[in-house]
Every structure is written in C-alpha cells, then in structure tokens.
Amino acid sequence: MSQLKNLSKQEITNELISIKGIGQWTIDMFMMFTLCKTDILPVGDLGIKKAFKHLYNLQELPSEKFMLEKSSRWRPYRTIACCYLWMIIDDGDAW
C-alpha cells in the first residue's frame, strides 16, 4: 500500500480499475479514507450529488461537469469539502 500512496490519482486509478469489481467510486473512497488523499471529489457518489443539488438549489442531480466546475475552488481540499457535503444530507441515522 505504501507504493500506492506515492502515486498520482490517475496512476492509482489506472492500477486499481483493472481489478474485477473495483470501480471509480471504490477507488475514490479508497483514496479518500485509506490513502488520505485530500483532493478527491467522488462525482459518482449519490450523497455528494444530493448535497450539490441542495447546496445549489438544483431541480435535478448535477452533472459531473457541473460538480467539477463548482468544486474547482475547493482545491486542494475537496475531500474535506466532501465530508461537509455528506453532513448536509445526513439524516442523522446512527449505525
């Protein structure tokens, strides 16, 4: 795992995407919570999409392009922003 930590986001994606059952969402979560990368925006995460919809008063879930454009000013801390976005739509259920 220490070898992955030093790779770029794209290099990590290229390494992991070839594994059967591993998709972009899983890779994003792995980079956020295992490798502690600070600039990950999981555009495929439903919670993040719902938070964007709420935050920007949208009628529908946002496109990937919209999310990337709006989040560009949060760089290099989009992972941290995502933690706040998840809090926006958290319904308070405890595990």
ZAGUMAR-15127 format. One line per field, with one value per residue (C-alpha): residue number from 1; x, y negated, z negated. Coordinates in pm, 1 decimal, decimal comma. Layout:
BEGIN
pos	[NUM; ...]
east	[X; ...]
north	[Y; ...]
up	[Z; ...]
This chain:
BEGIN
pos	[1; 2; 3; 4; 5; 6; 7; 8; 9; 10; 11; 12; 13; 14; 15; 16; 17; 18; 19; 20; 21; 22; 23; 24; 25; 26; 27; 28; 29; 30; 31; 32; 33; 34; 35; 36; 37; 38; 39; 40; 41; 42; 43; 44; 45; 46; 47; 48; 49; 50; 51; 52; 53; 54; 55; 56; 57; 58; 59; 60; 61; 62; 63; 64; 65; 66; 67; 68; 69; 70; 71; 72; 73; 74; 75; 76; 77; 78; 79; 80; 81; 82; 83; 84; 85; 86; 87; 88; 89; 90; 91; 92; 93; 94; 95]
east	[0,0; 286,6; 369,8; 21,5; 42,1; 317,1; 133,5; -85,0; -464,2; -460,6; -186,0; -379,5; -695,1; -508,6; -367,4; -695,5; -954,6; -829,2; -931,2; -1268,5; -1534,1; -1337,8; -1495,2; -1430,5; -1645,8; -1449,4; -1121,4; -1232,6; -1330,9; -1002,2; -803,0; -1004,2; -1017,4; -725,8; -462,3; -583,5; -567,6; -702,2; -825,3; -1077,1; -1426,5; -1629,0; -1861,7; -2033,8; -2136,5; -2512,5; -2472,9; -2235,9; -2471,2; -2765,8; -2563,2; -2470,9; -2836,9; -2930,4; -2638,6; -2702,0; -3085,6; -3097,2; -3410,0; -3216,0; -2895,7; -2593,0; -2377,6; -2017,9; -1910,0; -2112,8; -1968,0; -1611,6; -1654,7; -1812,0; -1560,8; -1252,6; -1223,4; -1210,8; -882,4; -669,0; -915,7; -1212,6; -1201,3; -1259,3; -1536,1; -1699,9; -1715,1; -1917,5; -2130,1; -2218,6; -2318,3; -2563,7; -2766,4; -2708,3; -3042,7; -2899,5; -2927,9; -2675,5; -2510,0]
north	[0,0; -239,1; -214,1; -339,9; -635,1; -794,7; -760,2; -1028,3; -994,5; -888,9; -632,8; -483,0; -470,1; -301,4; -39,9; 42,3; 13,6; 333,3; 537,0; 703,8; 546,4; 226,3; -83,9; -455,7; -503,8; -236,5; -387,8; -734,4; -604,7; -414,7; -726,3; -939,0; -712,9; -471,9; -677,4; -1006,7; -1197,9; -1547,9; -1639,7; -1372,5; -1453,1; -1132,4; -1255,5; -916,5; -927,3; -974,6; -1156,5; -1408,8; -1457,2; -1514,2; -1762,3; -1957,1; -1959,1; -2100,1; -2343,7; -2493,7; -2468,7; -2247,3; -2074,5; -1760,6; -1590,9; -1774,7; -1659,3; -1555,9; -1868,5; -2095,8; -1929,6; -1956,7; -2322,9; -2425,0; -2229,4; -2365,7; -2647,9; -2393,5; -2250,7; -2101,9; -2016,1; -1863,0; -1551,4; -1772,5; -1957,4; -1619,6; -1548,3; -1868,7; -1784,5; -1446,8; -1625,5; -1841,6; -1539,0; -1324,0; -1219,7; -1150,7; -772,3; -601,9; -279,7]
up	[0,0; -65,5; 304,2; 395,5; 158,7; 367,5; 698,9; 856,3; 852,1; 1217,0; 1159,6; 867,0; 1078,2; 1362,6; 1123,1; 946,9; 1223,5; 1386,2; 1080,0; 1134,7; 913,4; 849,7; 999,5; 977,0; 665,0; 477,5; 593,1; 478,5; 133,0; 106,9; 194,3; -50,0; -352,7; -318,7; -138,6; -295,8; 32,8; -29,8; 317,5; 416,7; 544,2; 590,1; 864,8; 872,9; 506,9; 466,6; 135,0; 288,4; 583,7; 347,7; 144,1; 460,1; 559,2; 220,0; 199,2; 542,8; 534,0; 842,3; 972,7; 1067,8; 965,4; 1106,8; 1393,7; 1342,3; 1533,5; 1303,4; 993,3; 1119,8; 1216,7; 885,9; 678,2; 853,0; 599,4; 316,4; 443,2; 294,4; 16,1; 197,0; -24,5; -327,2; -143,0; -75,6; -447,7; -487,4; -183,0; -334,0; -654,7; -455,3; -353,1; -662,0; -802,1; -1147,0; -1136,2; -1358,2; -1251,5]
